[in-house]
């Protein structure tokens, strides 16, 4: 059981665990480090008692700065390091962070299942109803640009707790809303506060897993990003139809409120710099010496928070080729998702030549085609991981470009799936036919999304949350704009030609994985942060 500081009772005096795969110290390296440490300690006049305290706390002094502070790092075998926690715990935390990501994505599309009732009761048109969806996604766009770097500065846990509490509380005024203004304001704040898991889940994955062992964890994170919105439609459709739109948000309040307690008791701090700062506080009390982690000294400068930390996602987005290329790809594939989403109620519901199903809950179940496609893509993860490890073994070092291997042959399923959905969406053809097409599209979508997330997490390491903040910013700007004209496009062009147009546009995605698979290393070398920090020991 985790206590309120995120540790377990068994971890108060933990046993040393084996170091993770990317932090293995060979005997020669251990001896050379030991000699260097002994020499440095002699120069600094560190007595034997202090050396023993450092050893007991799995820490060492690596430098004395200009102000006389002793800079501390943790040993790679430190049992308090999240990467050395037991596998069941690490994967449980990834699962929890991904579930939070699932829930905030569910809240995106769940709104759509009750918006028609909301329009009738509050008296506004469909365009303004869609604006409530767009403003939530707009909050998704801007939130990670600030919340992701704050989690790197203050820690994952406090940012999760504060933002999730705000996200939950703002379900109340929405459930009680008497006018459109309340709906729109609450939706934007919900999106802003609820955006924390979008980028922070990638940061948590990096905290818990080294580059060579994080493939499955990132795959779980990617699955939560791809199946969240369609699950929202499927799970909320019947509730909105049977109980009304207000109960939709009361139900969200109950579920999200329960997760405040789950986060408090079961989501510990995973950010290594924050864990190190707790350790150095103990060391200062035990030794009387000014021992700090680098991160602590940086935090003493209040300007650093505004001039460096919060600015970092924007800097990555506009100066790092990996970030803006992956942001462009991510925005493109999510644009196709948001546009094709409009097809489901028109193809299977009444109007626009659809199948004429009248129960919105039944219509919303068709979104499960995307979920099935995502699960099929997730099933490829062991094969993709094997290819990555083979390529890294052959080259003798981590090979992020091999993360694109599955996407090379899976991306074509996006246009193929949309093409099938387009020309089988006539009402006189079996309803299962277009669902097969949407499932294939969901399959290709998941694989390319997993490749993007793996590539960014590998490339940016401890600052992956900030890099992902830039990536999801572009995706959600696209997601906020596209729903505003999606319905008009399908009604104006017809279901078949609108889906055919999206299929043609999706062909543009096919060359992108090939380019990054072959030329990605050159792209990384042009990215200032990756070129300087990729592969460095943390």
C-alpha positions as CSV (number, residue, x, y, z in Angstrom):
1,X,0.0,0.0,0.0
2,X,1.3,3.4,-0.9
3,X,1.3,6.1,1.7
4,X,0.5,9.7,1.1
5,X,4.0,10.4,0.0
6,X,3.8,7.8,-2.8
7,X,6.2,5.3,-1.2
8,X,5.3,1.9,0.2
9,X,6.1,0.6,3.7
10,X,8.4,-1.9,2.1
11,X,10.4,0.8,0.4
12,X,11.3,2.7,3.5
13,X,14.4,0.4,3.9
14,X,14.6,-1.1,0.4
15,X,16.9,-3.7,-0.8
16,X,19.2,-2.8,-3.8
17,X,17.8,-4.1,-7.1
18,X,19.7,-4.7,-10.3
19,X,20.3,-1.6,-12.4
20,X,18.2,-1.2,-15.5
21,X,19.5,-2.1,-19.0
22,X,20.7,1.3,-19.9
23,X,22.5,1.9,-16.6
24,X,24.6,-1.3,-16.3
25,X,28.0,-0.6,-14.7
26,X,30.7,-2.9,-15.9
27,X,33.3,-3.9,-13.3
28,X,36.0,-1.7,-15.0
29,X,33.6,1.3,-15.0
30,X,32.8,0.8,-11.4
31,X,36.5,0.6,-10.5
32,X,37.3,3.8,-12.5
33,X,34.4,5.6,-10.9
34,X,35.5,4.5,-7.4
35,X,39.1,5.7,-8.0
36,X,37.8,9.1,-9.3
37,X,35.4,9.5,-6.3
38,X,38.1,8.6,-3.8
39,X,40.5,11.2,-5.4
40,X,37.7,13.9,-5.4
41,X,36.8,13.1,-1.8
42,X,40.4,13.4,-0.7
43,X,40.7,16.8,-2.5
44,X,37.5,18.0,-0.8
45,X,38.4,16.7,2.6
46,X,35.4,14.4,2.9
47,X,35.8,12.3,6.1
48,X,35.1,8.6,6.4
49,X,31.8,9.1,8.2
50,X,30.4,11.3,5.4
51,X,31.6,8.8,2.8
52,X,29.7,6.0,4.6
53,X,26.5,8.2,4.8
54,X,26.8,8.8,1.0
55,X,27.3,5.1,0.4
56,X,24.3,4.2,2.6
57,X,22.1,6.6,0.7
58,X,23.4,5.3,-2.7
59,X,24.7,8.7,-3.7
60,X,28.1,10.3,-4.6
61,X,29.6,13.7,-4.9
62,X,30.6,14.4,-8.5
63,X,31.5,18.1,-8.4
64,X,32.0,21.2,-6.3
65,X,30.5,24.3,-7.9
66,X,31.9,27.9,-7.8
67,X,29.8,28.7,-4.7
68,X,31.2,25.8,-2.8
69,X,28.1,23.6,-3.0
70,X,28.7,19.8,-3.3
71,X,26.7,18.5,-6.2
72,X,25.2,15.0,-5.7
73,X,24.1,12.3,-8.0
74,X,22.4,8.9,-7.3
75,X,24.1,5.6,-8.1
76,X,22.6,3.7,-10.9
77,X,21.8,0.9,-8.5
78,X,19.9,3.2,-6.1
79,X,16.7,1.3,-5.0
80,X,14.8,4.6,-4.7
81,X,15.3,5.2,-8.4
82,X,11.9,4.6,-10.2
83,X,13.8,2.6,-12.8
84,X,14.9,0.2,-10.2
85,X,11.4,-0.4,-8.7
86,X,9.8,-3.8,-9.3
87,X,8.3,-4.4,-12.7
88,X,4.8,-4.9,-11.4
89,X,4.9,-1.5,-9.7
90,X,6.4,0.2,-12.8
91,X,3.8,-1.2,-15.1
92,X,1.0,-0.5,-12.7
93,X,2.0,3.1,-12.6
94,X,2.2,3.3,-16.4
95,X,-1.3,1.7,-16.4
96,X,-2.6,4.3,-14.0
97,X,-1.2,7.2,-15.8
98,X,-2.5,5.8,-19.1
99,X,-6.0,5.3,-17.5
100,X,-6.0,9.0,-16.5
101,X,-5.1,9.8,-20.1
102,X,-8.0,7.6,-21.2
103,X,-10.5,9.3,-18.9
104,X,-9.7,12.9,-20.0
105,X,-10.0,11.7,-23.7
106,X,-13.3,10.0,-22.8
107,X,-14.5,13.4,-21.6
108,X,-13.8,14.9,-25.0
109,X,-16.1,12.8,-27.0
110,X,-18.6,12.0,-24.2
111,X,-19.8,15.6,-24.5
112,X,-20.8,15.0,-28.1
113,X,-23.3,12.2,-27.1
114,X,-25.4,14.7,-25.1
115,X,-24.9,17.9,-27.0
116,X,-28.2,17.7,-29.0
117,X,-30.2,17.5,-25.8
118,X,-28.2,20.4,-24.5
119,X,-28.9,22.4,-27.6
120,X,-32.7,21.8,-27.3
121,X,-32.8,22.7,-23.5
122,X,-30.5,25.7,-23.5
123,X,-31.6,27.0,-27.0
124,X,-28.5,27.2,-29.2
125,X,-27.5,25.8,-32.6
126,X,-25.3,22.9,-33.6
127,X,-22.4,25.2,-34.5
128,X,-22.3,26.6,-31.0
129,X,-22.7,23.0,-29.6
130,X,-19.6,22.0,-31.6
131,X,-17.8,25.0,-30.1
132,X,-18.0,23.3,-26.7
133,X,-16.1,20.4,-28.1
134,X,-13.5,22.6,-29.8
135,X,-12.9,24.7,-26.7
136,X,-12.2,21.6,-24.6
137,X,-9.7,20.5,-27.2
138,X,-8.2,24.0,-27.3
139,X,-7.6,23.7,-23.6
140,X,-5.9,20.3,-24.4
141,X,-3.6,22.3,-26.7
142,X,-2.5,25.0,-24.4
143,X,-2.5,23.1,-21.1
144,X,0.5,20.8,-21.7
145,X,2.6,23.7,-22.9
146,X,2.6,24.9,-19.3
147,X,1.7,21.9,-17.2
148,X,4.4,19.6,-18.7
149,X,7.4,21.8,-17.8
150,X,5.8,22.5,-14.4
151,X,5.9,18.7,-13.8
152,X,9.6,18.7,-14.7
153,X,10.2,21.6,-12.3
154,X,7.9,20.8,-9.3
155,X,7.4,17.0,-9.9
156,X,4.7,14.9,-11.5
157,X,2.7,14.2,-8.4
158,X,1.7,17.8,-7.3
159,X,0.8,18.8,-10.9
160,X,-1.4,15.7,-11.3
161,X,-3.2,16.3,-8.0
162,X,-3.9,20.0,-8.4
163,X,-4.9,19.8,-12.1
164,X,-7.1,16.7,-11.7
165,X,-8.9,18.3,-8.7
166,X,-9.7,21.4,-10.9
167,X,-10.7,19.2,-13.8
168,X,-13.1,17.3,-11.5
169,X,-14.6,20.3,-9.8
170,X,-15.6,21.9,-13.1
171,X,-17.9,19.1,-13.9
172,X,-20.3,20.6,-11.3
173,X,-21.1,23.9,-12.9
174,X,-21.4,22.2,-16.3
175,X,-24.0,19.7,-14.9
176,X,-25.9,22.7,-13.5
177,X,-25.5,25.0,-16.5
178,X,-28.4,27.3,-17.4
179,X,-26.8,29.0,-20.4
180,X,-24.3,28.5,-23.2
181,X,-21.7,30.8,-21.7
182,X,-21.3,28.5,-18.6
183,X,-21.0,25.5,-20.9
184,X,-18.2,27.1,-23.0
185,X,-16.2,28.5,-20.1
186,X,-16.4,25.2,-18.2
187,X,-15.4,23.1,-21.2
188,X,-12.3,25.2,-21.8
189,X,-11.2,25.1,-18.2
190,X,-11.8,21.3,-18.1
191,X,-9.7,20.9,-21.2
192,X,-6.9,23.1,-19.7
193,X,-6.8,21.3,-16.4
194,X,-7.5,17.8,-17.8
195,X,-4.6,18.1,-20.3
196,X,-1.9,17.0,-17.7
197,X,-2.0,13.3,-18.7
198,X,-1.6,14.0,-22.4
199,X,2.1,14.9,-22.1
200,X,3.0,13.8,-18.6
201,X,2.2,10.2,-19.2
202,X,5.2,10.2,-21.6
203,X,7.3,11.8,-18.9
204,X,6.2,9.1,-16.4
205,X,7.1,6.4,-18.8
206,X,10.6,7.9,-19.2
207,X,10.9,8.2,-15.4
208,X,10.2,4.5,-15.0
209,X,11.9,2.9,-18.0
210,X,15.2,3.3,-19.8
211,X,15.3,3.7,-23.6
212,X,15.8,0.1,-24.4
213,X,13.1,-1.3,-22.1
214,X,10.3,1.3,-22.6
215,X,8.7,0.0,-25.8
216,X,5.8,-1.8,-24.1
217,X,5.2,1.1,-21.6
218,X,5.0,3.6,-24.5
219,X,2.6,1.2,-26.3
220,X,0.3,1.2,-23.4
221,X,0.4,5.0,-23.3
222,X,-0.3,5.2,-27.1
223,X,-3.3,2.8,-26.7
224,X,-4.8,5.2,-24.1
225,X,-4.4,8.1,-26.5
226,X,-6.0,6.3,-29.5
227,X,-8.9,4.5,-27.8
228,X,-9.9,7.2,-25.3
229,X,-12.1,9.4,-27.6
230,X,-14.0,6.5,-29.3
231,X,-14.5,4.8,-26.0
232,X,-16.0,8.0,-24.8
233,X,-18.7,7.8,-27.5
234,X,-19.4,4.2,-26.9
235,X,-19.6,4.4,-23.1
236,X,-21.5,7.7,-22.9
237,X,-24.0,7.2,-25.7
238,X,-26.6,5.1,-23.8
239,X,-26.2,7.2,-20.6
240,X,-27.0,10.4,-22.4
241,X,-29.9,8.9,-24.2
242,X,-31.5,7.3,-21.2
243,X,-30.7,9.7,-18.3
244,X,-30.1,13.0,-20.1
245,X,-27.1,15.2,-20.7
246,X,-26.8,16.5,-17.1
247,X,-26.4,13.0,-15.7
248,X,-23.5,12.6,-18.1
249,X,-21.5,15.2,-16.1
250,X,-22.7,14.0,-12.7
251,X,-21.4,10.6,-13.6
252,X,-18.1,12.1,-14.7
253,X,-17.9,13.9,-11.4
254,X,-18.3,10.7,-9.4
255,X,-15.7,8.8,-11.5
256,X,-13.2,11.6,-11.7
257,X,-13.7,12.4,-8.0
258,X,-12.8,8.8,-7.1
259,X,-9.6,9.2,-9.0
260,X,-8.5,12.1,-6.9
261,X,-8.1,9.6,-4.0
262,X,-6.5,7.0,-6.3
263,X,-3.9,9.6,-7.4
264,X,-3.3,10.7,-3.8
265,X,-2.7,7.2,-2.5
266,X,-1.3,5.3,-5.4
267,X,0.6,7.7,-7.7
268,X,4.1,8.4,-6.2
269,X,6.6,10.9,-7.4
270,X,8.5,9.5,-10.3
271,X,10.6,12.5,-11.4
272,X,14.2,11.7,-10.6
273,X,15.3,15.2,-9.8
274,X,12.6,15.6,-7.2
275,X,13.5,12.2,-5.6
276,X,17.1,13.3,-5.5
277,X,16.2,16.6,-3.8
278,X,14.5,14.7,-1.0
279,X,17.7,12.6,-0.6
280,X,20.0,15.7,-0.5
281,X,17.8,17.2,2.2
282,X,18.5,14.2,4.3
283,X,22.2,14.3,3.5
284,X,22.5,18.0,4.5
285,X,20.8,17.2,7.8
286,X,23.1,14.1,8.4
287,X,26.4,15.7,7.4
288,X,26.0,19.4,7.9
289,X,27.5,19.9,4.4
290,X,25.9,21.9,1.6
291,X,24.9,19.0,-0.7
292,X,22.5,19.6,-3.5
293,X,21.3,18.2,-6.8
294,X,21.7,20.5,-9.8
295,X,18.0,20.8,-10.1
296,X,17.7,22.3,-6.6
297,X,20.2,25.1,-7.3
298,X,18.4,25.9,-10.6
299,X,15.1,26.2,-8.7
300,X,16.6,28.9,-6.4
301,X,16.6,31.3,-9.3
302,X,12.9,32.3,-9.7
303,X,13.4,33.6,-13.2
304,X,14.4,30.1,-14.4
305,X,10.8,28.9,-14.1
306,X,9.6,31.6,-16.5
307,X,12.5,32.1,-18.8
308,X,13.6,28.5,-19.2
309,X,11.2,25.9,-17.8
310,X,7.8,27.2,-19.1
311,X,9.4,28.4,-22.3
312,X,10.9,25.0,-23.1
313,X,7.9,23.4,-24.9
314,X,7.6,26.4,-27.2
315,X,11.3,26.4,-27.8
316,X,11.3,22.7,-28.7
317,X,8.3,23.1,-31.0
318,X,9.9,25.8,-33.1
319,X,13.6,24.9,-32.9
320,X,13.8,21.1,-32.7
321,X,13.2,19.4,-36.1
322,X,12.2,16.2,-34.3
323,X,9.5,18.0,-32.3
324,X,8.0,20.0,-35.1
325,X,8.1,17.1,-37.6
326,X,6.5,14.7,-35.2
327,X,4.0,17.5,-34.2
328,X,3.1,17.9,-37.9
329,X,2.6,14.1,-38.4
330,X,0.6,13.8,-35.2
331,X,-1.6,16.8,-36.2
332,X,-2.2,15.3,-39.6
333,X,-3.3,11.8,-38.3
334,X,-5.5,13.3,-35.6
335,X,-7.0,15.7,-38.2
336,X,-8.0,12.6,-40.1
337,X,-9.5,11.1,-36.9
338,X,-11.5,14.2,-36.0
339,X,-12.9,14.5,-39.5
340,X,-13.7,10.9,-40.0
341,X,-15.4,10.8,-36.6
342,X,-18.1,12.9,-38.1
343,X,-18.9,10.0,-40.5
344,X,-20.2,7.6,-37.8
345,X,-23.5,9.4,-36.9
346,X,-24.1,10.2,-40.6
347,X,-23.3,6.8,-42.0
348,X,-25.2,4.8,-39.3
349,X,-27.7,7.4,-38.0
350,X,-30.6,9.1,-39.7
351,X,-30.1,11.7,-42.4
352,X,-27.5,12.1,-45.1
353,X,-28.3,8.7,-46.6
354,X,-27.3,6.7,-43.6
355,X,-28.6,3.4,-42.3
356,X,-31.3,5.3,-40.3
357,X,-30.5,4.0,-36.8
358,X,-32.5,6.1,-34.3
359,X,-30.9,5.2,-31.0
360,X,-27.9,7.3,-30.3
361,X,-26.4,4.7,-28.0
362,X,-26.4,2.1,-30.7
363,X,-24.9,4.6,-33.2
364,X,-22.1,5.5,-30.8
365,X,-21.2,1.8,-30.4
366,X,-19.9,1.9,-33.9
367,X,-16.9,4.0,-32.6
368,X,-15.6,0.8,-31.1
369,X,-14.2,0.0,-34.6
370,X,-11.4,2.5,-33.8
371,X,-10.9,0.8,-30.5
372,X,-10.6,-2.7,-32.1
373,X,-8.2,-1.3,-34.7
374,X,-6.0,0.2,-31.9
375,X,-6.0,-3.1,-30.0
376,X,-4.9,-4.9,-33.2
377,X,-2.0,-2.4,-33.5
378,X,-1.1,-2.8,-29.9
379,X,-0.8,-6.6,-30.5
380,X,2.1,-5.8,-32.8
381,X,4.2,-4.3,-30.0
382,X,6.3,-7.5,-29.2
383,X,7.3,-7.7,-32.8
384,X,8.1,-4.0,-33.0
385,X,10.2,-4.3,-29.8
386,X,12.1,-7.3,-31.2
387,X,13.0,-5.3,-34.3
388,X,14.1,-2.4,-32.2
389,X,16.4,-4.5,-30.0
390,X,17.8,-6.4,-33.1
391,X,18.7,-3.1,-34.7
392,X,20.2,-1.7,-31.5
393,X,22.2,-4.9,-31.0
394,X,23.6,-4.8,-34.5
395,X,24.6,-1.1,-34.3
396,X,25.9,-1.4,-30.7
397,X,23.8,1.5,-29.4
398,X,20.1,2.6,-29.1
399,X,18.5,3.1,-32.5
400,X,15.4,5.3,-32.2
401,X,14.8,5.2,-36.0
402,X,13.9,1.5,-35.8
403,X,10.9,2.6,-33.8
404,X,9.3,3.4,-37.2
405,X,9.6,-0.2,-38.6
406,X,6.0,-1.2,-38.0
407,X,4.7,2.2,-39.3
408,X,6.5,1.5,-42.7
409,X,3.9,-1.1,-43.6
410,X,1.0,-0.3,-41.3
411,X,0.5,3.4,-42.3
412,X,-1.0,2.4,-45.8
413,X,-3.9,0.8,-43.8
414,X,-5.1,4.4,-43.1
415,X,-6.0,5.3,-46.7
416,X,-7.1,1.7,-47.5
417,X,-9.4,1.6,-44.5
418,X,-11.0,5.0,-45.4
419,X,-11.4,3.9,-49.0
420,X,-13.2,0.8,-47.9
421,X,-15.4,2.8,-45.5
422,X,-16.2,5.4,-48.3
423,X,-17.5,3.0,-50.9
424,X,-19.3,0.6,-48.6
425,X,-21.2,3.3,-46.6
426,X,-24.3,3.2,-48.7
427,X,-27.4,2.3,-46.7
428,X,-28.3,-0.7,-49.0
429,X,-24.9,-2.4,-48.1
430,X,-24.3,-4.4,-44.9
431,X,-23.5,-2.1,-42.0
432,X,-20.5,-4.2,-41.1
433,X,-18.6,-3.3,-44.3
434,X,-17.8,0.3,-43.4
435,X,-16.9,-0.8,-39.9
436,X,-14.2,-3.0,-41.3
437,X,-12.8,0.0,-43.1
438,X,-12.8,2.1,-40.0
439,X,-11.1,-0.7,-38.1
440,X,-8.3,-0.8,-40.6
441,X,-7.9,2.9,-40.3
442,X,-7.8,2.7,-36.5
443,X,-5.1,0.0,-36.9
444,X,-2.8,2.2,-39.0
445,X,-3.5,5.2,-36.8
446,X,-2.4,3.4,-33.6
447,X,0.8,2.1,-35.1
448,X,1.9,5.5,-36.4
449,X,1.0,7.2,-33.1
450,X,3.0,4.6,-31.1
451,X,6.0,5.3,-33.4
452,X,5.7,9.0,-32.8
453,X,5.5,8.7,-29.0
454,X,8.4,6.2,-28.8
455,X,10.6,8.4,-31.1
456,X,10.0,11.5,-29.0
457,X,10.4,9.8,-25.6
458,X,13.7,8.2,-26.9
459,X,15.0,11.4,-28.3
460,X,14.2,13.8,-25.4
461,X,14.6,11.6,-22.3
462,X,14.0,13.6,-19.1
463,X,12.5,16.4,-21.1
464,X,10.1,14.2,-23.1
465,X,7.1,15.7,-21.3
466,X,8.0,19.2,-22.7
467,X,8.7,17.8,-26.2
468,X,5.3,15.9,-26.1
469,X,3.7,19.2,-24.9
470,X,4.8,20.7,-28.3
471,X,3.6,17.6,-30.2
472,X,0.1,17.5,-28.7
473,X,-0.2,21.3,-29.0
474,X,-0.3,21.0,-32.8
475,X,-2.5,18.0,-32.7
476,X,-5.1,19.7,-30.5
477,X,-5.1,22.9,-32.4
478,X,-6.1,20.8,-35.4
479,X,-8.6,19.0,-33.3
480,X,-10.2,22.2,-32.1
481,X,-10.6,23.6,-35.6
482,X,-11.6,20.6,-37.7
483,X,-14.9,19.7,-35.9
484,X,-16.1,23.2,-36.7
485,X,-16.5,22.4,-40.4
486,X,-16.5,18.5,-40.4
487,X,-20.3,18.1,-40.5
488,X,-20.7,20.7,-43.2
489,X,-18.1,18.9,-45.3
490,X,-19.9,15.5,-45.0
491,X,-23.4,17.0,-45.6
492,X,-22.2,19.0,-48.5
493,X,-20.1,16.3,-50.3
494,X,-22.0,13.3,-49.1
495,X,-20.6,10.5,-46.9
496,X,-18.9,8.6,-49.8
497,X,-17.0,11.5,-51.4
498,X,-16.0,13.1,-48.0
499,X,-14.5,9.8,-46.9
500,X,-12.8,9.4,-50.3
501,X,-11.3,12.8,-49.9
502,X,-9.9,11.9,-46.5
503,X,-8.5,8.6,-47.9
504,X,-6.7,10.6,-50.6
505,X,-5.3,13.0,-48.0
506,X,-4.2,10.1,-45.9
507,X,-1.9,8.8,-48.7
508,X,0.3,11.8,-47.7
509,X,1.2,10.1,-44.5
510,X,2.8,7.0,-46.1
511,X,6.2,8.6,-47.0
512,X,6.7,10.1,-43.6
513,X,7.8,7.0,-41.7
514,X,10.1,6.0,-44.5
515,X,11.8,9.4,-44.4
516,X,12.4,9.3,-40.6
517,X,13.4,5.6,-40.7
518,X,16.1,6.4,-43.2
519,X,17.0,10.0,-42.4
520,X,16.0,10.3,-38.8
521,X,19.5,10.2,-37.4
522,X,20.3,13.3,-39.5
523,X,17.2,15.0,-38.2
524,X,18.2,14.3,-34.7
525,X,21.6,15.7,-35.3
526,X,20.0,18.9,-36.5
527,X,17.9,19.1,-33.3
528,X,20.0,21.1,-30.8
529,X,18.8,19.3,-27.7
530,X,18.9,15.8,-29.1
531,X,22.3,16.3,-30.7
532,X,23.8,17.4,-27.3
533,X,22.0,15.1,-24.9
534,X,20.8,12.0,-26.6
535,X,22.1,8.8,-24.9
536,X,23.8,10.7,-22.0
537,X,23.6,9.0,-18.6
538,X,21.0,10.4,-16.3
